[in-house]
Amino acid sequence: MRLYCTDKKTTRYDNLLVAIALILVSIISSCGSSKIATKASPSSEDYLKEIESTYNLDKEQRKLIEEAFSWLGTPYTYAMQDKGVGTDCSGMVMSVYRDVAGCLLPRNSAKQAEFCIKVKEKDARIGDLVFFATGKDPEKVSHVGILVDDNRFIHASTSKGVVVSRLHTPYYISRLKMYGRVPRNRAEVD
């Protein structure tokens, strides 16, 4: 089998080396992709301690934030929800709430917004969801994250993977659609 060499003296071993070199070049060049996020830095643990010392978290809020922080650095992958492979925004939110609170949320951010109880900004608390219209339609929810304090949320960014971002920036404030609380029981919805 000949890959790229046409010299009759070329051996299979030479062809194998060329193939390996091409694979390595493609892997190395893809490492610069902005869709691959770095794993959580040691400072994420300090940040979690800061949240706990600043805010009076209940047991469930603490578990939600801990679980959400365990996703930091997971690469963005559309329609996935796997820490080892990748996730999109609604997949991460769905997994966090399923694993911590046993809540089965819808799979996409627009449906998650419909499922949640709408809350005012002043009433939003840690662990609530924040919804944005980041797509072509400025009225349609297309992105979701979990509030980790009064100005930051954790979400799966298409360019950086799972990260913590500041909410009160021109980009996010201009696209903010609503805050939502995941109902803990059916009575909260009705």
C-alpha positions in Angstrom: 0.0 0.0 0.0 1.4 3.4 -1.0 0.2 6.6 0.6 2.0 9.5 -1.0 5.3 8.2 -2.2 5.8 7.0 -5.7 9.5 6.0 -5.5 9.7 2.2 -5.9 12.4 2.0 -3.3 10.0 3.4 -0.7 9.1 0.8 2.0 5.9 0.2 3.9 7.8 1.5 6.9 8.4 4.9 5.1 4.8 5.1 4.2 3.8 4.4 7.8 6.1 7.2 9.0 4.5 9.6 6.5 1.0 8.7 7.6 2.0 9.1 11.3 3.6 12.5 10.6 0.4 13.7 8.8 -1.8 12.5 11.7 0.4 14.3 14.2 0.4 17.5 12.2 -3.4 17.5 12.1 -3.7 16.8 15.8 -1.2 19.5 16.7 -2.8 22.1 14.5 -6.2 21.3 15.9 -5.0 22.0 19.5 -5.2 25.7 18.7 -8.9 25.4 18.2 -10.9 27.9 20.3 -13.5 25.2 20.9 -11.2 23.3 23.2 -11.2 24.7 26.7 -8.6 24.2 29.3 -9.5 22.2 32.4 -10.6 24.0 35.5 -7.7 25.9 37.2 -7.0 25.3 40.9 -8.6 28.7 41.5 -12.0 27.3 40.8 -11.9 25.6 44.2 -11.0 29.0 45.8 -13.9 30.6 43.9 -16.3 28.0 45.2 -15.1 28.7 48.7 -15.6 32.5 48.1 -19.2 31.9 46.9 -19.9 29.7 50.0 -18.5 32.4 52.4 -20.3 35.3 50.7 -23.7 33.7 50.2 -25.9 31.7 52.5 -26.3 28.6 50.3 -28.7 25.9 51.1 -27.6 22.2 50.7 -29.0 21.9 47.2 -27.5 25.2 45.9 -24.1 24.1 47.2 -24.4 20.7 45.4 -25.7 22.4 42.2 -22.7 24.8 42.1 -20.2 22.1 42.9 -21.6 19.9 40.2 -21.6 22.8 37.7 -18.0 23.6 38.6 -17.0 20.0 37.9 -17.9 20.7 34.2 -15.4 23.6 33.9 -13.1 23.0 30.9 -15.4 20.6 29.2 -15.2 21.4 25.4 -18.3 22.6 23.6 -19.9 19.9 21.5 -23.3 20.6 20.0 -26.1 18.1 21.2 -23.8 16.4 23.7 -23.8 16.2 27.5 -20.7 14.3 28.5 -17.9 15.7 30.6 -15.3 13.5 28.9 -16.5 14.2 25.3 -18.2 17.6 25.3 -21.5 19.4 26.0 -23.6 22.2 24.8 -25.3 24.7 27.2 -28.6 23.0 27.7 -27.0 19.6 28.0 -24.8 20.7 30.8 -27.7 22.4 32.6 -29.9 19.3 32.1 -27.2 17.0 33.4 -26.4 19.1 36.5 -30.1 19.3 37.5 -30.7 15.6 36.8 -27.7 14.5 38.8 -28.1 16.8 41.8 -31.8 17.5 42.1 -33.3 14.6 40.2 -35.1 17.1 37.9 -35.6 16.1 34.3 -35.4 19.3 32.3 -36.2 19.5 28.6 -33.2 19.1 26.3 -33.0 22.5 24.6 -32.7 26.0 26.2 -35.9 27.4 24.7 -37.9 24.5 26.2 -36.0 24.8 29.5 -37.1 28.5 29.7 -40.7 27.4 29.2 -40.4 24.8 31.9 -39.0 27.2 34.5 -40.8 29.6 36.7 -39.9 33.1 35.6 -38.3 35.2 38.3 -37.4 38.9 38.5 -33.7 39.7 38.5 -33.9 41.0 42.1 -35.4 37.6 43.2 -32.9 35.4 41.2 -30.7 33.3 43.4 -27.7 31.0 43.1 -28.6 27.9 41.1 -31.3 29.6 39.1 -31.0 29.6 35.3 -30.4 32.6 33.1 -31.6 32.6 29.5 -30.3 34.5 26.5 -31.2 35.1 22.8 -27.8 34.6 21.2 -29.0 33.3 17.8 -30.4 35.0 14.7 -33.8 35.7 16.3 -33.4 38.3 19.1 -36.6 37.1 20.7 -36.0 33.4 20.8 -34.1 31.8 23.8 -31.1 30.0 22.4 -28.6 29.9 25.4 -28.7 29.0 29.1 -26.5 29.1 32.1 -26.6 28.6 35.8 -26.2 31.6 38.2 -23.2 31.1 40.5 -23.5 34.6 42.2 -25.2 37.9 41.5 -22.9 38.7 38.5 -21.6 35.4 37.2 -23.0 32.3 35.6 -21.5 29.0 34.3 -22.4 27.9 30.8 -21.0 26.1 27.7 -19.6 28.8 25.4 -19.4 27.7 21.8 -15.9 29.2 21.6 -14.5 28.3 25.0 -16.3 25.3 26.4 -17.7 25.4 29.9 -16.7 28.6 31.6 -17.8 31.1 34.2 -18.7 34.5 32.6 -19.8 37.8 33.9 -23.4 38.5 33.4 -23.3 42.3 33.5 -21.4 42.8 30.3 -22.8 44.6 27.2 -22.9 41.3 25.3 -24.9 39.3 27.8 -27.1 42.1 29.2 -28.3 43.0 25.6 -29.2 39.4 25.0 -30.7 38.5 28.4 -34.3 37.2 28.1 -35.2 35.9 31.5 -34.2 34.3 34.8 -35.8 31.0 35.6 -36.2 28.8 38.6 -36.5 25.1 38.1 -39.7 23.9 39.9 -38.9 21.4 42.6 -42.4 19.9 42.5 -45.6 20.0 40.4 -47.3 22.5 42.8 -44.8 25.2 41.9 -45.7 25.0 38.2 -49.5 25.0 38.6 
